[in-house]
Amino acid sequence: MVITVAGQFCVDLVPRLSSARVEPGKLFDIGPLDIRLGGCVANTGLALRDLGADVELQAMIGDDPLGELAVKLLRAGGQVSARLTALPGVATSYTIVLEPGGADRTLWNHVGANAQFDNAELVGDLLHLGYPPLIPAVLADGGAPLLSLFERARAAGMTTSLDFAFVDPESWLGTLDWPGLLGVMMAVTDVASPSVDDLRSMLGIEQPGSLDLADALCRDLIAAGAAVAMVTAGEHGLALRAAPAARLASGGRVLAALGPSWADAALTLPSIATHLVTSTGAGDAATAGLLCGLAEGLGPEASGRLAAATAAAVMSGRRPTPEVIAGLAPGLVRS
């Protein structure tokens, strides 16, 4: 099966920091700069590639030096099918990732060319789109472009998949009707895989992240229309739920045959990450593990374990190759 990953794409600029200090007029010594591909398209798509899936990447970049660098980085990382559309006179999106030792990351993002992404070519069996808050054109007119894209994909027999991103309450995005938009999106989404922090920011939830909250949010996503929902909760782990068999049967080519093993599934899994190098891309990696499990016809527990192992691999600074996954999830049988 072919999985298309489309939407938000950027270049990550990651300075190595021993601490994070901002004091006007001062100069502080820091480590070297890591430059790598980031965003949903790169993080989820390349993790899927490493897991052995057949992947098509689709995104927009600018016709600037950063866009040229993005193409070079993509080519240097290994064979993958990609359609990167260079927009004239537009800047390529980038994110400055601040990860001081012992603290969670802070992300400074420039949306750039992602602001104009509102469609995708329908290729393959599953369309995974991320992240609506960072590709805001799909949210125009109450989410009409996203609704149209997913309706066309489902009409073509594809399974639709959606991931989100943190919504800054101080930005214009924070003024949107996220409960209403979530309802619109879940009505046409077969697989949803947000993080608990994504949903907390979208829905104004003050309760701290936990596996219990992740499980409750999974239940809400299923009730809103999703066939399969996974909510990641960082160091706590992940929650995974599925709808009844009839809903799975209408979930496109990837889900149609999974009803007997997936119907009404509900489970939580603790994180298996033991060596933390970075948290950047961990949620995207978990999504890749889930989608790969679904595409391979694995059951809920095996797919959940694959999602947890893929996230743990990325958090340890490794690519989630089959060999790495085998070491992290002993006994996991894959096709």
CORRA-V42082 format. One record per pair of residues at least 6 apart in sequence whose C-alpha atoms are under 8 Angstrom apart, sorted by the first residue. I is the first residue (numbers start at 1). J is the second residue. Records with the same first field share a line. If there is no record, write none. Layout:
BEGIN
I->J, J
END
This chain:
BEGIN
1->53, 54, 124, 125, 126, 254, 295
2->53, 54, 55, 56, 123, 124, 125, 126
3->53, 54, 55, 56, 123, 124, 125, 126, 127, 128
4->45, 55, 56, 57, 58, 122, 123, 124, 125, 126, 127, 128
5->40, 41, 44, 45, 55, 56, 57, 58, 127, 128, 129, 130
6->40, 41, 57, 58, 59, 120, 127, 128, 129, 130
7->40, 41, 58, 59, 60, 114, 117, 129, 130, 131, 135
8->39, 40, 41, 59, 114, 130, 131, 134, 135
9->37, 38, 39, 40, 41, 42, 59, 60, 61, 93, 114
10->37, 38, 39, 42, 61, 70, 92, 93, 94, 95
11->35, 36, 37, 38, 39, 66, 70, 92, 93, 94, 95
12->34, 35, 36, 37, 38, 94, 95, 96, 97
13->33, 34, 35, 36, 94, 95, 96, 97
14->33, 34, 35, 96, 97, 98, 99
15->30, 31, 32, 33, 34, 97, 98
16->30, 31, 32, 33, 34, 98, 99, 100
17->30, 31, 98, 99, 100, 101
18->30, 31, 100, 101
19->100, 101
20->98, 100
21->28
36->73
37->43, 70, 73, 74
38->95, 281
39->281
40->129, 130, 131, 284
41->57, 58, 59, 130
42->57
43->281, 284, 285
44->281, 284, 285, 287, 288
45->55, 56, 57, 288
46->80
47->285, 288, 289, 310, 319, 320
48->54, 55, 285, 288, 289, 292
49->55, 80
50->319, 320, 321, 322
51->289, 292, 320, 321, 322
52->321, 322
53->292
55->80, 81
56->80, 81, 82, 83, 123
57->80, 81, 82, 83, 84
58->82, 83, 84, 85, 120, 121
59->83, 84, 85, 114, 117
60->84, 85, 86, 87, 92, 113, 114, 116, 117
61->67, 84, 85, 86, 87, 90, 91, 92, 93, 112, 113, 114
62->85, 86, 87, 88, 89, 90, 91, 92, 93, 112, 113
63->86, 87, 88, 89, 90, 91, 92
64->89, 90, 91, 92
66->91, 92
67->86, 91, 92
71->84
87->113
90->112, 113
91->112, 113
92->111, 112, 113, 114
93->109, 110, 111, 112, 113, 114
94->109, 110, 111, 112
95->107, 108, 109, 110
96->107, 108, 109
97->105, 106, 107, 108
98->105, 106, 107
99->105, 106, 278
104->279
105->279, 280
111->134, 135
114->134, 135, 136
115->134, 135, 136, 137
116->135, 136, 137
117->135, 136, 137, 138
118->135, 137, 138, 145, 146
119->138, 145, 146, 149
120->149
122->153
124->158
125->157, 158, 159, 252, 253, 254
126->158, 159, 160, 161, 252, 253, 254
127->153, 158, 159, 160, 161
128->160, 161, 162, 163
129->161, 162, 163
130->162, 163, 164, 165
131->162, 163, 164, 165
132->138, 139, 163, 164, 165
133->139, 164, 165, 166, 167, 173
134->165
137->145
138->144, 145, 146
139->145, 146
142->181
143->181, 184, 185
146->185
147->184, 185, 188
150->160, 188, 189
151->188
153->159, 160
154->160, 188, 251, 252
157->252, 253
158->251, 252, 253, 254
159->190, 191, 251, 252, 253, 254, 255
160->188, 189, 190, 191, 251, 252
161->189, 190, 191, 192, 193
162->189, 191, 192, 193, 194
163->192, 193, 194
164->193, 194, 195, 198
165->194, 195, 198
166->197, 198, 199, 201, 202
167->173, 174, 198, 201, 202
168->174, 201
169->175, 201
174->202
178->202, 203
179->202, 203
183->224
186->192, 221, 224, 225, 226
187->224, 225, 226
188->225, 226
189->225, 226, 227
190->225, 226, 227, 228, 251, 252
191->226, 227, 228, 229, 230
192->221, 226, 228, 229, 230
193->229, 230, 231, 232, 287
194->230, 231, 232, 283
195->214, 231, 232, 233, 234, 283
196->209, 210, 213, 214, 217, 231, 232, 233
197->209, 233
199->205, 217
200->206, 207
207->213
209->233
210->233, 236
211->233, 236, 237, 238, 239, 268
214->231, 232, 233, 238, 239
215->231, 239, 240, 241, 268
217->231
218->229, 230, 231, 239, 240, 241
219->229, 241
221->229
222->228, 229, 241, 242, 243
226->243
227->242, 243, 244, 247, 248, 251
228->240, 241, 242, 243, 248
229->240, 241, 242
230->238, 239, 240, 241
231->238, 239, 240
232->238, 239, 283, 286
233->239
234->271, 283
235->270, 271, 273
236->270, 271
237->268, 269, 270, 271, 272, 308
238->268, 269, 270, 271, 304, 308
239->266, 267, 268, 269
240->265, 266, 267, 268, 300, 304
241->264, 265, 266, 267
242->262, 263, 264, 265, 266
243->262, 263, 264, 265
244->259, 263, 264
245->259, 260, 262, 263, 264
246->259
248->255, 256, 257, 258, 259, 263
249->255, 256, 257, 258, 259
250->256
254->294, 295, 297
255->294
258->297, 299
261->299, 300
262->299, 300
265->300
267->301
269->304, 305, 308
271->308, 312
272->308, 309, 312, 328
273->309, 311, 312, 313, 315, 316
274->312, 316
275->315, 316
276->315, 316, 317
277->315, 316, 317
278->314, 315, 316, 317
279->314, 315
280->315
281->311, 314, 315
282->310, 311, 312, 314, 315
283->311
284->311
285->307, 310, 311, 314
286->306, 307, 308, 309, 310, 311
287->307
288->307, 310
289->303, 304, 306, 307, 308, 309, 310, 311
290->303, 304, 306, 307
292->303
293->299, 302, 303, 306, 307
294->303
296->334, 335
298->334
302->332, 333
305->329, 332
306->325, 329, 332
309->320, 325, 328, 329
310->320, 325
312->328
313->319, 320, 324, 325, 328
314->320
318->324
326->332
END
